[in-house]
Amino acid sequence: MSDDHAQLNSWAAAHTALLVEGQSRLRDIIGTDNPEWELGVMTGLLTLNGCRLQCALLGSVDEVTNTWLWSWSDPGIDQKSIAVRRARPLLRFGVESGLPEFRQRSFSMAGVLDLGMTPGSTVALVACPQIMGGAIFSGLYPGGRLYVVVTDPRLSLEPPSAFTAPQFISGGLAYGLGHHRDIVTVYAGVHGLALEEAGRWMTITFEDETKLEIQFDAHDRIRHMHGVVPGQGLPIPAPATA
């Protein structure tokens, strides 16, 4: 397999709005970006600053070889543990998505995109919504770093709306990776939101019936976003886009 990981990196770019949203909600729960942590592999509980959260253990990266190893291929981990069992649906995702990284027991991290949270977090980002996760976490251990998807329902209690989604989409755009249409499509799809396309416009309809209308330029870059209150046609202020 080539080490360029182009397909994986494109998937990650399309998931950046979800990354911004998920990490924001996790930070609201635990109160920091750098918590004290403890992982219970058998119980499937990740404790962050004293807050116990349901989780799935994805895998780890060896600091010497710079190689990813999936949790279900790690001989040092009890395969009956809850944290590993929660991650196992990713085996099917690997087949259905065609992403080679999800079909091999291990792979080199050379060429995997780093979004500022280490390249391993890029793998976790793509994996996260596939197992109903709300956020990702990584922690150092002697010889490497492990990666976890937080699956606790507390991260998904507040559904998005036209008031909140623009800040997460704008945050995704701020990474400067392109894929603007994909960012919107993936965000709407993961949240199960209705999405309509008409030329250079996309419209997302949220559970509270607010709508977010998004205009693209000739190069498929987001030019403008505005929300609409149901029945009133009133615009909702949205963050400016680059």
C-alpha positions in Angstrom: 0.0 0.0 0.0 1.2 3.5 -0.8 2.1 5.7 2.1 0.5 8.8 0.6 -2.9 8.0 2.3 -4.6 10.3 -0.2 -8.1 8.7 0.2 -7.9 8.7 4.0 -6.7 12.4 4.0 -9.7 13.4 1.7 -12.1 11.7 4.1 -10.6 13.5 7.0 -10.8 16.9 5.3 -14.5 16.2 4.7 -15.0 15.5 8.4 -13.4 18.6 9.8 -16.7 20.3 10.8 -17.6 17.3 12.8 -14.1 17.4 14.5 -14.7 21.0 15.5 -18.1 20.3 16.8 -17.2 17.1 18.7 -14.1 18.4 20.4 -16.0 21.5 21.4 -18.7 19.5 23.1 -16.1 17.3 24.8 -14.3 20.4 26.1 -17.6 21.7 27.5 -18.1 18.4 29.4 -14.6 18.0 30.8 -13.6 21.7 31.0 -10.1 21.5 29.3 -8.2 20.4 26.3 -5.5 18.7 28.4 -7.2 16.5 31.0 -5.9 13.9 33.4 -7.0 10.6 32.0 -7.4 6.9 32.7 -8.7 4.2 30.3 -10.6 1.1 31.5 -10.3 -1.2 28.5 -12.4 -4.0 30.0 -15.2 -1.6 31.1 -15.0 0.6 28.1 -14.8 3.7 30.2 -12.5 6.7 29.7 -12.1 9.0 32.7 -11.2 12.6 31.8 -10.7 14.9 34.7 -12.9 12.7 36.9 -15.7 12.4 34.2 -16.4 8.8 33.2 -17.3 8.5 29.5 -18.2 5.4 27.4 -15.6 4.9 24.7 -14.1 2.6 22.1 -10.4 1.9 21.8 -9.3 2.2 18.2 -5.6 1.5 18.3 -2.2 2.9 18.9 0.9 4.4 17.2 4.3 3.1 18.0 6.7 6.1 18.5 9.7 4.2 17.2 8.2 2.6 14.0 5.5 5.3 13.4 3.1 2.5 12.7 -0.6 2.3 13.5 -1.9 -1.0 15.1 -5.6 -1.6 15.5 -6.9 -2.6 18.9 -8.4 -5.9 17.6 -4.9 -6.9 16.2 -3.0 -6.0 19.3 -1.9 -9.2 21.2 -1.4 -7.2 24.4 -5.1 -6.3 24.6 -7.9 -8.5 25.8 -10.1 -9.0 22.7 -13.2 -9.6 24.9 -13.0 -6.1 26.4 -15.8 -3.7 25.9 -13.5 -1.0 24.5 -12.3 -3.2 21.7 -15.7 -4.7 21.0 -17.1 -1.2 20.4 -14.5 -0.6 17.8 -15.0 -3.8 15.8 -17.7 -2.5 13.5 -14.9 -0.6 11.8 -13.8 -3.8 10.2 -17.0 -3.8 8.1 -16.6 -0.1 7.5 -13.2 -0.8 6.0 -14.7 -3.2 3.5 -17.6 -0.9 2.6 -15.6 2.3 2.4 -12.7 0.9 0.4 -10.3 2.7 2.8 -7.2 0.4 2.9 -6.1 1.6 6.3 -9.2 0.1 7.9 -8.7 -3.3 6.3 -5.1 -3.9 7.5 -4.0 -4.9 11.0 -1.3 -2.2 10.9 0.1 0.5 8.5 2.7 3.2 8.3 1.6 6.6 9.4 4.0 8.3 6.9 1.9 10.7 4.8 -1.2 10.8 7.0 -2.5 14.3 7.4 -1.9 16.0 10.7 -4.7 18.4 11.7 -2.9 19.6 14.7 -3.8 16.7 17.0 -1.2 14.2 15.7 -1.7 12.1 12.5 -3.3 9.3 14.5 -6.1 11.6 15.4 -6.9 11.8 11.7 -7.5 8.1 11.6 -9.7 8.5 14.7 -11.6 11.4 13.1 -12.7 9.3 10.1 -13.6 6.4 12.4 -15.6 8.4 14.9 -19.0 8.8 13.2 -18.8 5.2 11.8 -19.3 3.8 15.4 -21.7 6.6 16.6 -18.9 8.5 18.3 -19.1 12.1 19.4 -15.4 13.0 19.9 -11.9 11.6 19.8 -9.1 11.5 22.4 -5.5 10.4 22.4 -3.2 9.7 25.3 0.5 9.0 25.7 1.8 5.8 27.2 5.3 4.4 27.4 6.4 3.8 23.8 3.5 5.4 21.9 0.1 7.0 21.9 -3.3 5.4 22.0 -6.5 6.6 20.3 -10.0 6.5 21.5 -13.5 7.4 20.2 -15.8 8.8 22.9 -19.2 7.1 22.3 -20.9 8.5 25.4 -24.4 9.8 24.6 -23.8 13.0 26.5 -21.9 14.3 23.5 -24.9 14.1 21.3 -27.7 15.4 23.5 -28.0 18.8 21.8 -29.0 18.6 18.1 -27.5 21.2 15.7 -29.5 24.0 14.3 -29.0 26.9 11.9 -27.9 28.9 14.9 -25.0 26.5 15.8 -24.0 24.6 12.7 -22.3 27.6 10.9 -19.6 27.9 13.5 -18.7 24.3 13.1 -18.7 24.4 9.3 -16.6 27.6 9.4 -14.2 25.9 11.8 -13.8 23.1 9.4 -13.2 25.5 6.5 -10.5 27.2 8.6 -8.2 24.1 8.1 -7.8 25.3 4.5 -8.1 21.8 3.0 -10.9 22.5 0.5 -13.6 19.9 0.0 -16.2 22.5 1.0 -19.2 20.7 -0.5 -18.0 17.4 1.1 -17.8 19.1 4.5 -21.4 20.2 4.3 -22.6 16.9 2.9 -20.8 14.8 5.5 -22.0 17.1 8.4 -25.6 16.8 7.3 -25.4 13.1 6.6 -23.9 12.2 10.0 -26.6 14.2 11.8 -29.4 12.7 9.6 -30.4 16.1 8.3 -32.3 16.8 5.1 -30.0 18.3 2.4 -31.2 19.9 -0.8 -28.9 21.0 -3.7 -29.7 23.4 -6.4 -26.8 24.6 -8.6 -24.5 26.7 -6.4 -26.8 26.4 -3.3 -27.2 23.8 -0.6 -29.9 24.0 2.0 -29.8 22.0 5.3 -33.1 21.6 7.3 -32.7 21.0 11.0 -34.9 19.2 13.5 -36.2 22.6 14.9 -37.2 23.4 11.2 -34.6 26.2 10.9 -32.7 26.1 7.6 -29.2 26.9 6.7 -28.7 28.2 3.1 -25.2 27.9 1.7 -23.9 29.5 -1.5 -20.8 28.3 -3.4 -18.7 30.0 -5.9 -17.7 28.7 -9.3 -14.8 26.7 -7.7 -17.2 25.0 -5.1 -15.9 27.1 -2.2 -18.4 28.4 0.3 -19.1 32.0 -0.4 -21.9 32.7 2.0 -24.1 31.1 4.7 -27.3 32.3 6.3 -30.0 30.8 8.4 -33.7 31.1 8.1 -36.3 31.0 10.9 -39.3 28.8 9.9 -42.4 30.7 8.8 -40.7 34.1 9.0 -38.0 34.1 6.4 -35.8 36.0 8.7 -32.0 35.7 8.4 -29.9 34.2 11.2 -26.4 35.7 11.5 -23.7 33.2 10.5 -20.0 33.4 11.0 -18.2 35.0 8.1 -16.5 32.6 5.7 -13.0 33.0 4.2 
